[in-house]
């Protein structure tokens, strides 16, 4: 399985049909709703790896698995 952010090897965490969840050694543990993934694929957008990793690192202390929804994804894409 690949990381949805950096394309490096990552572990898939089975959470059902609504999310893709990954644990990447470089990016960390995160989840992305399918709607956000489809939205990004439709537009041909990719995550800005450095920016997304920084956002994920900032979220790590919250005690929750960071979730990159469509709104957050729009801030973390490559331009």
mmCIF file of the N, C-alpha and C atoms, coordinates in Angstrom:
data_MODEL
# 
_entry.id   MODEL 
# 
loop_
_atom_site.group_PDB 
_atom_site.id 
_atom_site.type_symbol 
_atom_site.label_atom_id 
_atom_site.label_alt_id 
_atom_site.label_comp_id 
_atom_site.label_asym_id 
_atom_site.label_entity_id 
_atom_site.label_seq_id 
_atom_site.pdbx_PDB_ins_code 
_atom_site.Cartn_x 
_atom_site.Cartn_y 
_atom_site.Cartn_z 
_atom_site.occupancy 
_atom_site.B_iso_or_equiv 
_atom_site.pdbx_formal_charge 
_atom_site.auth_seq_id 
_atom_site.auth_comp_id 
_atom_site.auth_asym_id 
_atom_site.auth_atom_id 
_atom_site.pdbx_PDB_model_num 
ATOM 1   N N  . UNK A 1 1  ? 0.848   -1.165 0.000   1.00 0.00 ? 1  UNK A N  1 
ATOM 2   C CA . UNK A 1 1  ? 0.000   0.000  0.000   1.00 0.00 ? 1  UNK A CA 1 
ATOM 3   C C  . UNK A 1 1  ? 0.898   1.235  0.000   1.00 0.00 ? 1  UNK A C  1 
ATOM 4   N N  . UNK A 1 2  ? 0.417   2.306  -0.653  1.00 0.00 ? 2  UNK A N  1 
ATOM 5   C CA . UNK A 1 2  ? 1.197   3.540  -0.734  1.00 0.00 ? 2  UNK A CA 1 
ATOM 6   C C  . UNK A 1 2  ? 0.567   4.652  0.096   1.00 0.00 ? 2  UNK A C  1 
ATOM 7   N N  . UNK A 1 3  ? 1.421   5.536  0.563   1.00 0.00 ? 3  UNK A N  1 
ATOM 8   C CA . UNK A 1 3  ? 0.966   6.742  1.256   1.00 0.00 ? 3  UNK A CA 1 
ATOM 9   C C  . UNK A 1 3  ? 0.226   7.617  0.249   1.00 0.00 ? 3  UNK A C  1 
ATOM 10  N N  . UNK A 1 4  ? -0.898  8.162  0.662   1.00 0.00 ? 4  UNK A N  1 
ATOM 11  C CA . UNK A 1 4  ? -1.702  9.015  -0.214  1.00 0.00 ? 4  UNK A CA 1 
ATOM 12  C C  . UNK A 1 4  ? -1.119  10.420 -0.348  1.00 0.00 ? 4  UNK A C  1 
ATOM 13  N N  . UNK A 1 5  ? -0.084  10.696 0.417   1.00 0.00 ? 5  UNK A N  1 
ATOM 14  C CA . UNK A 1 5  ? 0.549   12.015 0.384   1.00 0.00 ? 5  UNK A CA 1 
ATOM 15  C C  . UNK A 1 5  ? 1.866   11.976 -0.390  1.00 0.00 ? 5  UNK A C  1 
ATOM 16  N N  . UNK A 1 6  ? 2.752   11.024 -0.016  1.00 0.00 ? 6  UNK A N  1 
ATOM 17  C CA . UNK A 1 6  ? 4.099   11.022 -0.604  1.00 0.00 ? 6  UNK A CA 1 
ATOM 18  C C  . UNK A 1 6  ? 4.397   9.829  -1.509  1.00 0.00 ? 6  UNK A C  1 
ATOM 19  N N  . UNK A 1 7  ? 3.470   8.890  -1.628  1.00 0.00 ? 7  UNK A N  1 
ATOM 20  C CA . UNK A 1 7  ? 3.613   7.692  -2.467  1.00 0.00 ? 7  UNK A CA 1 
ATOM 21  C C  . UNK A 1 7  ? 4.653   6.697  -1.969  1.00 0.00 ? 7  UNK A C  1 
ATOM 22  N N  . UNK A 1 8  ? 5.178   6.889  -0.764  1.00 0.00 ? 8  UNK A N  1 
ATOM 23  C CA . UNK A 1 8  ? 6.099   5.923  -0.160  1.00 0.00 ? 8  UNK A CA 1 
ATOM 24  C C  . UNK A 1 8  ? 5.281   4.753  0.396   1.00 0.00 ? 8  UNK A C  1 
ATOM 25  N N  . UNK A 1 9  ? 5.926   3.635  0.712   1.00 0.00 ? 9  UNK A N  1 
ATOM 26  C CA . UNK A 1 9  ? 5.187   2.517  1.323   1.00 0.00 ? 9  UNK A CA 1 
ATOM 27  C C  . UNK A 1 9  ? 4.528   2.942  2.640   1.00 0.00 ? 9  UNK A C  1 
ATOM 28  N N  . UNK A 1 10 ? 3.304   2.484  2.843   1.00 0.00 ? 10 UNK A N  1 
ATOM 29  C CA . UNK A 1 10 ? 2.551   2.807  4.053   1.00 0.00 ? 10 UNK A CA 1 
ATOM 30  C C  . UNK A 1 10 ? 1.627   1.653  4.393   1.00 0.00 ? 10 UNK A C  1 
ATOM 31  N N  . UNK A 1 11 ? 1.251   1.574  5.651   1.00 0.00 ? 11 UNK A N  1 
ATOM 32  C CA . UNK A 1 11 ? 0.306   0.554  6.083   1.00 0.00 ? 11 UNK A CA 1 
ATOM 33  C C  . UNK A 1 11 ? -1.111  1.069  5.908   1.00 0.00 ? 11 UNK A C  1 
ATOM 34  N N  . UNK A 1 12 ? -1.972  0.222  5.383   1.00 0.00 ? 12 UNK A N  1 
ATOM 35  C CA . UNK A 1 12 ? -3.385  0.540  5.259   1.00 0.00 ? 12 UNK A CA 1 
ATOM 36  C C  . UNK A 1 12 ? -4.084  0.130  6.544   1.00 0.00 ? 12 UNK A C  1 
ATOM 37  N N  . UNK A 1 13 ? -4.928  1.007  7.069   1.00 0.00 ? 13 UNK A N  1 
ATOM 38  C CA . UNK A 1 13 ? -5.715  0.696  8.246   1.00 0.00 ? 13 UNK A CA 1 
ATOM 39  C C  . UNK A 1 13 ? -7.157  0.565  7.780   1.00 0.00 ? 13 UNK A C  1 
ATOM 40  N N  . UNK A 1 14 ? -7.770  -0.596 7.990   1.00 0.00 ? 14 UNK A N  1 
ATOM 41  C CA . UNK A 1 14 ? -9.131  -0.829 7.515   1.00 0.00 ? 14 UNK A CA 1 
ATOM 42  C C  . UNK A 1 14 ? -10.125 -0.139 8.441   1.00 0.00 ? 14 UNK A C  1 
ATOM 43  N N  . UNK A 1 15 ? -10.782 0.895  7.918   1.00 0.00 ? 15 UNK A N  1 
ATOM 44  C CA . UNK A 1 15 ? -11.747 1.656  8.724   1.00 0.00 ? 15 UNK A CA 1 
ATOM 45  C C  . UNK A 1 15 ? -13.125 1.694  8.066   1.00 0.00 ? 15 UNK A C  1 
ATOM 46  N N  . UNK A 1 16 ? -13.341 0.882  7.052   1.00 0.00 ? 16 UNK A N  1 
ATOM 47  C CA . UNK A 1 16 ? -14.649 0.867  6.400   1.00 0.00 ? 16 UNK A CA 1 
ATOM 48  C C  . UNK A 1 16 ? -14.626 1.576  5.071   1.00 0.00 ? 16 UNK A C  1 
ATOM 49  N N  . UNK A 1 17 ? -15.815 1.952  4.623   1.00 0.00 ? 17 UNK A N  1 
ATOM 50  C CA . UNK A 1 17 ? -15.969 2.485  3.277   1.00 0.00 ? 17 UNK A CA 1 
ATOM 51  C C  . UNK A 1 17 ? -15.859 3.995  3.160   1.00 0.00 ? 17 UNK A C  1 
ATOM 52  N N  . UNK A 1 18 ? -15.919 4.717  4.265   1.00 0.00 ? 18 UNK A N  1 
ATOM 53  C CA . UNK A 1 18 ? -15.968 6.168  4.182   1.00 0.00 ? 18 UNK A CA 1 
ATOM 54  C C  . UNK A 1 18 ? -14.602 6.841  4.119   1.00 0.00 ? 18 UNK A C  1 
ATOM 55  N N  . UNK A 1 19 ? -13.565 6.170  4.577   1.00 0.00 ? 19 UNK A N  1 
ATOM 56  C CA . UNK A 1 19 ? -12.232 6.760  4.675   1.00 0.00 ? 19 UNK A CA 1 
ATOM 57  C C  . UNK A 1 19 ? -11.169 5.837  4.112   1.00 0.00 ? 19 UNK A C  1 
ATOM 58  N N  . UNK A 1 20 ? -10.051 6.435  3.712   1.00 0.00 ? 20 UNK A N  1 
ATOM 59  C CA . UNK A 1 20 ? -8.806  5.724  3.494   1.00 0.00 ? 20 UNK A CA 1 
ATOM 60  C C  . UNK A 1 20 ? -7.918  6.160  4.658   1.00 0.00 ? 20 UNK A C  1 
ATOM 61  N N  . UNK A 1 21 ? -7.329  5.223  5.349   1.00 0.00 ? 21 UNK A N  1 
ATOM 62  C CA . UNK A 1 21 ? -6.467  5.551  6.474   1.00 0.00 ? 21 UNK A CA 1 
ATOM 63  C C  . UNK A 1 21 ? -5.113  4.896  6.256   1.00 0.00 ? 21 UNK A C  1 
ATOM 64  N N  . UNK A 1 22 ? -4.060  5.677  6.473   1.00 0.00 ? 22 UNK A N  1 
ATOM 65  C CA . UNK A 1 22 ? -2.705  5.177  6.261   1.00 0.00 ? 22 UNK A CA 1 
ATOM 66  C C  . UNK A 1 22 ? -1.825  5.508  7.453   1.00 0.00 ? 22 UNK A C  1 
ATOM 67  N N  . UNK A 1 23 ? -0.798  4.697  7.628   1.00 0.00 ? 23 UNK A N  1 
ATOM 68  C CA . UNK A 1 23 ? 0.277   4.953  8.592   1.00 0.00 ? 23 UNK A CA 1 
ATOM 69  C C  . UNK A 1 23 ? 1.579   4.909  7.795   1.00 0.00 ? 23 UNK A C  1 
ATOM 70  N N  . UNK A 1 24 ? 2.164   6.070  7.600   1.00 0.00 ? 24 UNK A N  1 
ATOM 71  C CA . UNK A 1 24 ? 3.376   6.226  6.799   1.00 0.00 ? 24 UNK A CA 1 
ATOM 72  C C  . UNK A 1 24 ? 4.529   6.606  7.730   1.00 0.00 ? 24 UNK A C  1 
ATOM 73  N N  . UNK A 1 25 ? 5.681   5.988  7.534   1.00 0.00 ? 25 UNK A N  1 
ATOM 74  C CA . UNK A 1 25 ? 6.838   6.287  8.381   1.00 0.00 ? 25 UNK A CA 1 
ATOM 75  C C  . UNK A 1 25 ? 7.260   7.747  8.258   1.00 0.00 ? 25 UNK A C  1 
ATOM 76  N N  . UNK A 1 26 ? 7.052   8.359  7.099   1.00 0.00 ? 26 UNK A N  1 
ATOM 77  C CA . UNK A 1 26 ? 7.494   9.737  6.884   1.00 0.00 ? 26 UNK A CA 1 
ATOM 78  C C  . UNK A 1 26 ? 6.404   10.773 7.140   1.00 0.00 ? 26 UNK A C  1 
ATOM 79  N N  . UNK A 1 27 ? 5.155   10.435 6.831   1.00 0.00 ? 27 UNK A N  1 
ATOM 80  C CA . UNK A 1 27 ? 4.053   11.404 6.978   1.00 0.00 ? 27 UNK A CA 1 
ATOM 81  C C  . UNK A 1 27 ? 3.288   11.244 8.287   1.00 0.00 ? 27 UNK A C  1 
ATOM 82  N N  . UNK A 1 28 ? 3.256   10.033 8.820   1.00 0.00 ? 28 UNK A N  1 
ATOM 83  C CA . UNK A 1 28 ? 2.515   9.771  10.040  1.00 0.00 ? 28 UNK A CA 1 
ATOM 84  C C  . UNK A 1 28 ? 1.207   9.050  9.762   1.00 0.00 ? 28 UNK A C  1 
ATOM 85  N N  . UNK A 1 29 ? 0.363   8.985  10.768  1.00 0.00 ? 29 UNK A N  1 
ATOM 86  C CA . UNK A 1 29 ? -0.926  8.288  10.702  1.00 0.00 ? 29 UNK A CA 1 
ATOM 87  C C  . UNK A 1 29 ? -2.014  9.327  10.422  1.00 0.00 ? 29 UNK A C  1 
ATOM 88  N N  . UNK A 1 30 ? -2.823  9.081  9.398   1.00 0.00 ? 30 UNK A N  1 
ATOM 89  C CA . UNK A 1 30 ? -3.852  10.043 8.997   1.00 0.00 ? 30 UNK A CA 1 
ATOM 90  C C  . UNK A 1 30 ? -4.973  9.323  8.283   1.00 0.00 ? 30 UNK A C  1 
ATOM 91  N N  . UNK A 1 31 ? -6.075  10.039 8.080   1.00 0.00 ? 31 UNK A N  1 
ATOM 92  C CA . UNK A 1 31 ? -7.180  9.490  7.278   1.00 0.00 ? 31 UNK A CA 1 
ATOM 93  C C  . UNK A 1 31 ? -7.709  10.585 6.354   1.00 0.00 ? 31 UNK A C  1 
ATOM 94  N N  . UNK A 1 32 ? -8.266  10.119 5.241   1.00 0.00 ? 32 UNK A N  1 
ATOM 95  C CA . UNK A 1 32 ? -8.844  11.024 4.240   1.00 0.00 ? 32 UNK A CA 1 
ATOM 96  C C  . UNK A 1 32 ? -10.182 10.441 3.799   1.00 0.00 ? 32 UNK A C  1 
ATOM 97  N N  . UNK A 1 33 ? -11.267 11.222 3.877   1.00 0.00 ? 33 UNK A N  1 
ATOM 98  C CA . UNK A 1 33 ? -12.564 10.722 3.405   1.00 0.00 ? 33 UNK A CA 1 
ATOM 99  C C  . UNK A 1 33 ? -12.519 10.451 1.895   1.00 0.00 ? 33 UNK A C  1 
ATOM 100 N N  . UNK A 1 34 ? -13.273 9.453  1.469   1.00 0.00 ? 34 UNK A N  1 
ATOM 101 C CA . UNK A 1 34 ? -13.323 9.139  0.033   1.00 0.00 ? 34 UNK A CA 1 
ATOM 102 C C  . UNK A 1 34 ? -13.768 10.333 -0.792  1.00 0.00 ? 34 UNK A C  1 
ATOM 103 N N  . UNK A 1 35 ? -14.681 11.138 -0.265  1.00 0.00 ? 35 UNK A N  1 
ATOM 104 C CA . UNK A 1 35 ? -15.144 12.306 -1.027  1.00 0.00 ? 35 UNK A CA 1 
ATOM 105 C C  . UNK A 1 35 ? -13.988 13.257 -1.317  1.00 0.00 ? 35 UNK A C  1 
ATOM 106 N N  . UNK A 1 36 ? -13.069 13.443 -0.375  1.00 0.00 ? 36 UNK A N  1 
ATOM 107 C CA . UNK A 1 36 ? -11.919 14.318 -0.598  1.00 0.00 ? 36 UNK A CA 1 
ATOM 108 C C  . UNK A 1 36 ? -10.973 13.717 -1.637  1.00 0.00 ? 36 UNK A C  1 
ATOM 109 N N  . UNK A 1 37 ? -10.779 12.398 -1.584  1.00 0.00 ? 37 UNK A N  1 
ATOM 110 C CA . UNK A 1 37 ? -9.911  11.750 -2.563  1.00 0.00 ? 37 UNK A CA 1 
ATOM 111 C C  . UNK A 1 37 ? -10.482 11.859 -3.973  1.00 0.00 ? 37 UNK A C  1 
ATOM 112 N N  . UNK A 1 38 ? -11.775 11.625 -4.107  1.00 0.00 ? 38 UNK A N  1 
ATOM 113 C CA . UNK A 1 38 ? -12.423 11.737 -5.425  1.00 0.00 ? 38 UNK A CA 1 
ATOM 114 C C  . UNK A 1 38 ? -12.322 13.168 -5.935  1.00 0.00 ? 38 UNK A C  1 
ATOM 115 N N  . UNK A 1 39 ? -12.555 14.124 -5.057  1.00 0.00 ? 39 UNK A N  1 
ATOM 116 C CA . UNK A 1 39 ? -12.483 15.543 -5.417  1.00 0.00 ? 39 UNK A CA 1 
ATOM 117 C C  . UNK A 1 39 ? -11.087 15.896 -5.937  1.00 0.00 ? 39 UNK A C  1 
ATOM 118 N N  . UNK A 1 40 ? -10.050 15.417 -5.250  1.00 0.00 ? 40 UNK A N  1 
ATOM 119 C CA . UNK A 1 40 ? -8.676  15.700 -5.676  1.00 0.00 ? 40 UNK A CA 1 
ATOM 120 C C  . UNK A 1 40 ? -8.362  15.007 -7.002  1.00 0.00 ? 40 UNK A C  1 
ATOM 121 N N  . UNK A 1 41 ? -8.791  13.750 -7.132  1.00 0.00 ? 41 UNK A N  1 
ATOM 122 C CA . UNK A 1 41 ? -8.542  13.016 -8.375  1.00 0.00 ? 41 UNK A CA 1 
ATOM 123 C C  . UNK A 1 41 ? -9.246  13.674 -9.552  1.00 0.00 ? 41 UNK A C  1 
ATOM 124 N N  . UNK A 1 42 ? -10.467 14.141 -9.341  1.00 0.00 ? 42 UNK A N  1 
ATOM 125 C CA . UNK A 1 42 ? -11.235 14.795 -10.407 1.00 0.00 ? 42 UNK A CA 1 
ATOM 126 C C  . UNK A 1 42 ? -10.495 16.000 -10.959 1.00 0.00 ? 42 UNK A C  1 
ATOM 127 N N  . UNK A 1 43 ? -9.835  16.735 -10.086 1.00 0.00 ? 43 UNK A N  1 
ATOM 128 C CA . UNK A 1 43 ? -9.119  17.946 -10.492 1.00 0.00 ? 43 UNK A CA 1 
ATOM 129 C C  . UNK A 1 43 ? -7.648  17.686 -10.834 1.00 0.00 ? 43 UNK A C  1 
ATOM 130 N N  . UNK A 1 44 ? -7.189  16.454 -10.635 1.00 0.00 ? 44 UNK A N  1 
ATOM 131 C CA . UNK A 1 44 ? -5.798  16.130 -10.920 1.00 0.00 ? 44 UNK A CA 1 
ATOM 132 C C  . UNK A 1 44 ? -4.831  16.746 -9.922  1.00 0.00 ? 44 UNK A C  1 
ATOM 133 N N  . UNK A 1 45 ? -5.300  17.008 -8.712  1.00 0.00 ? 45 UNK A N  1 
ATOM 134 C CA . UNK A 1 45 ? -4.475  17.658 -7.694  1.00 0.00 ? 45 UNK A CA 1 
ATOM 135 C C  . UNK A 1 45 ? -3.716  16.628 -6.866  1.00 0.00 ? 45 UNK A C  1 
ATOM 136 N N  . UNK A 1 46 ? -2.573  17.056 -6.352  1.00 0.00 ? 46 UNK A N  1 
ATOM 137 C CA . UNK A 1 46 ? -1.752  16.236 -5.461  1.00 0.00 ? 46 UNK A CA 1 
ATOM 138 C C  . UNK A 1 46 ? -1.414  17.067 -4.234  1.00 0.00 ? 46 UNK A C  1 
ATOM 139 N N  . UNK A 1 47 ? -1.126  16.384 -3.150  1.00 0.00 ? 47 UNK A N  1 
ATOM 140 C CA . UNK A 1 47 ? -0.741  17.082 -1.934  1.00 0.00 ? 47 UNK A CA 1 
ATOM 141 C C  . UNK A 1 47 ? 0.650   17.686 -2.074  1.00 0.00 ? 47 UNK A C  1 
ATOM 142 N N  . UNK A 1 48 ? 0.849   18.858 -1.490  1.00 0.00 ? 48 UNK A N  1 
ATOM 143 C CA . UNK A 1 48 ? 2.172   19.426 -1.301  1.00 0.00 ? 48 UNK A CA 1 
ATOM 144 C C  . UNK A 1 48 ? 2.754   18.651 -0.116  1.00 0.00 ? 48 UNK A C  1 
ATOM 145 N N  . UNK A 1 49 ? 3.720   17.796 -0.369  1.00 0.00 ? 49 UNK A N  1 
ATOM 146 C CA . UNK A 1 49 ? 4.208   16.859 0.641   1.00 0.00 ? 49 UNK A CA 1 
ATOM 147 C C  . UNK A 1 49 ? 4.753   17.597 1.866   1.00 0.00 ? 49 UNK A C  1 
ATOM 148 N N  . UNK A 1 50 ? 5.594   18.589 1.660   1.00 0.00 ? 50 UNK A N  1 
ATOM 149 C CA . UNK A 1 50 ? 6.202   19.312 2.782   1.00 0.00 ? 50 UNK A CA 1 
ATOM 150 C C  . UNK A 1 50 ? 5.132   20.015 3.620   1.00 0.00 ? 50 UNK A C  1 
ATOM 151 N N  . UNK A 1 51 ? 4.216   20.697 2.984   1.00 0.00 ? 51 UNK A N  1 
ATOM 152 C CA . UNK A 1 51 ? 3.150   21.414 3.684   1.00 0.00 ? 51 UNK A CA 1 
ATOM 153 C C  . UNK A 1 51 ? 2.232   20.440 4.433   1.00 0.00 ? 51 UNK A C  1 
ATOM 154 N N  . UNK A 1 52 ? 1.881   19.331 3.791   1.00 0.00 ? 52 UNK A N  1 
ATOM 155 C CA . UNK A 1 52 ? 0.989   18.353 4.407   1.00 0.00 ? 52 UNK A CA 1 
ATOM 156 C C  . UNK A 1 52 ? 1.650   17.672 5.591   1.00 0.00 ? 52 UNK A C  1 
ATOM 157 N N  . UNK A 1 53 ? 2.921   17.333 5.463   1.00 0.00 ? 53 UNK A N  1 
ATOM 158 C CA . UNK A 1 53 ? 3.638   16.736 6.592   1.00 0.00 ? 53 UNK A CA 1 
ATOM 159 C C  . UNK A 1 53 ? 3.702   17.700 7.774   1.00 0.00 ? 53 UNK A C  1 
ATOM 160 N N  . UNK A 1 54 ? 3.910   18.981 7.498   1.00 0.00 ? 54 UNK A N  1 
ATOM 161 C CA . UNK A 1 54 ? 3.954   19.977 8.581   1.00 0.00 ? 54 UNK A CA 1 
ATOM 162 C C  . UNK A 1 54 ? 2.593   20.070 9.262   1.00 0.00 ? 54 UNK A C  1 
ATOM 163 N N  . UNK A 1 55 ? 1.508   20.064 8.478   1.00 0.00 ? 55 UNK A N  1 
ATOM 164 C CA . UNK A 1 55 ? 0.161   20.130 9.059   1.00 0.00 ? 55 UNK A CA 1 
ATOM 165 C C  . UNK A 1 55 ? -0.110  18.893 9.910   1.00 0.00 ? 55 UNK A C  1 
ATOM 166 N N  . UNK A 1 56 ? 0.260   17.710 9.396   1.00 0.00 ? 56 UNK A N  1 
ATOM 167 C CA . UNK A 1 56 ? 0.055   16.477 10.147  1.00 0.00 ? 56 UNK A CA 1 
ATOM 168 C C  . UNK A 1 56 ? 0.859   16.471 11.443  1.00 0.00 ? 56 UNK A C  1 
ATOM 169 N N  . UNK A 1 57 ? 2.092   16.939 11.402  1.00 0.00 ? 57 UNK A N  1 
ATOM 170 C CA . UNK A 1 57 ? 2.927   16.992 12.611  1.00 0.00 ? 57 UNK A CA 1 
ATOM 171 C C  . UNK A 1 57 ? 2.280   17.897 13.652  1.00 0.00 ? 57 UNK A C  1 
ATOM 172 N N  . UNK A 1 58 ? 1.696   18.988 13.205  1.00 0.00 ? 58 UNK A N  1 
ATOM 173 C CA . UNK A 1 58 ? 1.028   19.915 14.117  1.00 0.00 ? 58 UNK A CA 1 
ATOM 174 C C  . UNK A 1 58 ? -0.207  19.281 14.753  1.00 0.00 ? 58 UNK A C  1 
ATOM 175 N N  . UNK A 1 59 ? -0.868  18.382 14.043  1.00 0.00 ? 59 UNK A N  1 
ATOM 176 C CA . UNK A 1 59 ? -2.088  17.728 14.520  1.00 0.00 ? 59 UNK A CA 1 
ATOM 177 C C  . UNK A 1 59 ? -1.821  16.550 15.454  1.00 0.00 ? 59 UNK A C  1 
ATOM 178 N N  . UNK A 1 60 ? -0.614  16.024 15.465  1.00 0.00 ? 60 UNK A N  1 
ATOM 179 C CA . UNK A 1 60 ? -0.311  14.779 16.173  1.00 0.00 ? 60 UNK A CA 1 
ATOM 180 C C  . UNK A 1 60 ? -0.596  14.824 17.670  1.00 0.00 ? 60 UNK A C  1 
ATOM 181 N N  . UNK A 1 61 ? -0.462  15.943 18.330  1.00 0.00 ? 61 UNK A N  1 
ATOM 182 C CA . UNK A 1 61 ? -0.648  15.997 19.769  1.00 0.00 ? 61 UNK A CA 1 
ATOM 183 C C  . UNK A 1 61 ? -2.087  16.048 20.235  1.00 0.00 ? 61 UNK A C  1 
ATOM 184 N N  . UNK A 1 62 ? -3.039  16.042 19.315  1.00 0.00 ? 62 UNK A N  1 
ATOM 185 C CA . UNK A 1 62 ? -4.449  16.212 19.674  1.00 0.00 ? 62 UNK A CA 1 
ATOM 186 C C  . UNK A 1 62 ? -5.081  14.961 20.275  1.00 0.00 ? 62 UNK A C  1 
ATOM 187 N N  . UNK A 1 63 ? -4.452  13.814 20.094  1.00 0.00 ? 63 UNK A N  1 
ATOM 188 C CA . UNK A 1 63 ? -5.029  12.564 20.583  1.00 0.00 ? 63 UNK A CA 1 
ATOM 189 C C  . UNK A 1 63 ? -5.984  11.928 19.587  1.00 0.00 ? 63 UNK A C  1 
ATOM 190 N N  . UNK A 1 64 ? -6.269  12.608 18.479  1.00 0.00 ? 64 UNK A N  1 
ATOM 191 C CA . UNK A 1 64 ? -7.135  12.082 17.426  1.00 0.00 ? 64 UNK A CA 1 
ATOM 192 C C  . UNK A 1 64 ? -6.309  11.813 16.182  1.00 0.00 ? 64 UNK A C  1 
ATOM 193 N N  . UNK A 1 65 ? -6.791  10.929 15.327  1.00 0.00 ? 65 UNK A N  1 
ATOM 194 C CA . UNK A 1 65 ? -6.127  10.689 14.053  1.00 0.00 ? 65 UNK A CA 1 
ATOM 195 C C  . UNK A 1 65 ? -6.449  11.879 13.147  1.00 0.00 ? 65 UNK A C  1 
ATOM 196 N N  . UNK A 1 66 ? -5.432  12.579 12.639  1.00 0.00 ? 66 UNK A N  1 
ATOM 197 C CA . UNK A 1 66 ? -5.708  13.718 11.760  1.00 0.00 ? 66 UNK A CA 1 
ATOM 198 C C  . UNK A 1 66 ? -6.509  13.286 10.537  1.00 0.00 ? 66 UNK A C  1 
ATOM 199 N N  . UNK A 1 67 ? -7.530  14.070 10.220  1.00 0.00 ? 67 UNK A N  1 
ATOM 200 C CA . UNK A 1 67 ? -8.381  13.798 9.061   1.00 0.00 ? 67 UNK A CA 1 
ATOM 201 C C  . UNK A 1 67 ? -8.272  14.952 8.084   1.00 0.00 ? 67 UNK A C  1 
ATOM 202 N N  . UNK A 1 68 ? -7.885  14.615 6.854   1.00 0.00 ? 68 UNK A N  1 
ATOM 203 C CA . UNK A 1 68 ? -7.763  15.624 5.810   1.00 0.00 ? 68 UNK A CA 1 
ATOM 204 C C  . UNK A 1 68 ? -9.051  15.594 4.989   1.00 0.00 ? 68 UNK A C  1 
ATOM 205 N N  . UNK A 1 69 ? -9.990  16.465 5.323   1.00 0.00 ? 69 UNK A N  1 
ATOM 206 C CA . UNK A 1 69 ? -11.244 16.533 4.580   1.00 0.00 ? 69 UNK A CA 1 
ATOM 207 C C  . UNK A 1 69 ? -11.047 17.404 3.333   1.00 0.00 ? 69 UNK A C  1 
ATOM 208 N N  . UNK A 1 70 ? -12.090 17.569 2.535   1.00 0.00 ? 70 UNK A N  1 
ATOM 209 C CA . UNK A 1 70 ? -11.978 18.337 1.287   1.00 0.00 ? 70 UNK A CA 1 
ATOM 210 C C  . UNK A 1 70 ? -11.522 19.755 1.522   1.00 0.00 ? 70 UNK A C  1 
ATOM 211 N N  . UNK A 1 71 ? -12.032 20.383 2.566   1.00 0.00 ? 71 UNK A N  1 
ATOM 212 C CA . UNK A 1 71 ? -11.653 21.768 2.864   1.00 0.00 ? 71 UNK A CA 1 
ATOM 213 C C  . UNK A 1 71 ? -10.158 21.857 3.213   1.00 0.00 ? 71 UNK A C  1 
ATOM 214 N N  . UNK A 1 72 ? -9.683  20.959 4.075   1.00 0.00 ? 72 UNK A N  1 
ATOM 215 C CA . UNK A 1 72 ? -8.271  20.981 4.441   1.00 0.00 ? 72 UNK A CA 1 
ATOM 216 C C  . UNK A 1 72 ? -7.399  20.586 3.260   1.00 0.00 ? 72 UNK A C  1 
ATOM 217 N N  . UNK A 1 73 ? -7.849  19.637 2.459   1.00 0.00 ? 73 UNK A N  1 
ATOM 218 C CA . UNK A 1 73 ? -7.092  19.214 1.289   1.00 0.00 ? 73 UNK A CA 1 
ATOM 219 C C  . UNK A 1 73 ? -6.881  20.386 0.332   1.00 0.00 ? 73 UNK A C  1 
ATOM 220 N N  . UNK A 1 74 ? -7.871  21.262 0.197   1.00 0.00 ? 74 UNK A N  1 
ATOM 221 C CA . UNK A 1 74 ? -7.750  22.396 -0.723  1.00 0.00 ? 74 UNK A CA 1 
ATOM 222 C C  . UNK A 1 74 ? -6.634  23.344 -0.296  1.00 0.00 ? 74 UNK A C  1 
ATOM 223 N N  . UNK A 1 75 ? -6.278  23.335 0.989   1.00 0.00 ? 75 UNK A N  1 
ATOM 224 C CA . UNK A 1 75 ? -5.199  24.173 1.505   1.00 0.00 ? 75 UNK A CA 1 
ATOM 225 C C  . UNK A 1 75 ? -3.842  23.480 1.328   1.00 0.00 ? 75 UNK A C  1 
ATOM 226 N N  . UNK A 1 76 ? -3.846  22.157 1.216   1.00 0.00 ? 76 UNK A N  1 
ATOM 227 C CA . UNK A 1 76 ? -2.604  21.379 1.205   1.00 0.00 ? 76 UNK A CA 1 
ATOM 228 C C  . UNK A 1 76 ? -2.190  20.885 -0.182  1.00 0.00 ? 76 UNK A C  1 
ATOM 229 N N  . UNK A 1 77 ? -2.813  21.349 -1.225  1.00 0.00 ? 77 UNK A N  1 
ATOM 230 C CA . UNK A 1 77 ? -2.481  20.869 -2.572  1.00 0.00 ? 77 UNK A CA 1 
ATOM 231 C C  . UNK A 1 77 ? -1.303  21.650 -3.159  1.00 0.00 ? 77 UNK A C  1 
ATOM 232 N N  . UNK A 1 78 ? -0.658  21.015 -4.122  1.00 0.00 ? 78 UNK A N  1 
ATOM 233 C CA . UNK A 1 78 ? 0.422   21.673 -4.861  1.00 0.00 ? 78 UNK A CA 1 
ATOM 234 C C  . UNK A 1 78 ? -0.193  22.714 -5.784  1.00 0.00 ? 78 UNK A C  1 
ATOM 235 N N  . UNK A 1 79 ? 0.422   23.876 -5.835  1.00 0.00 ? 79 UNK A N  1 
ATOM 236 C CA . UNK A 1 79 ? -0.054  24.919 -6.756  1.00 0.00 ? 79 UNK A CA 1 
ATOM 237 C C  . UNK A 1 79 ? 1.033   25.293 -7.714  1.00 0.00 ? 79 UNK A C  1 
# 
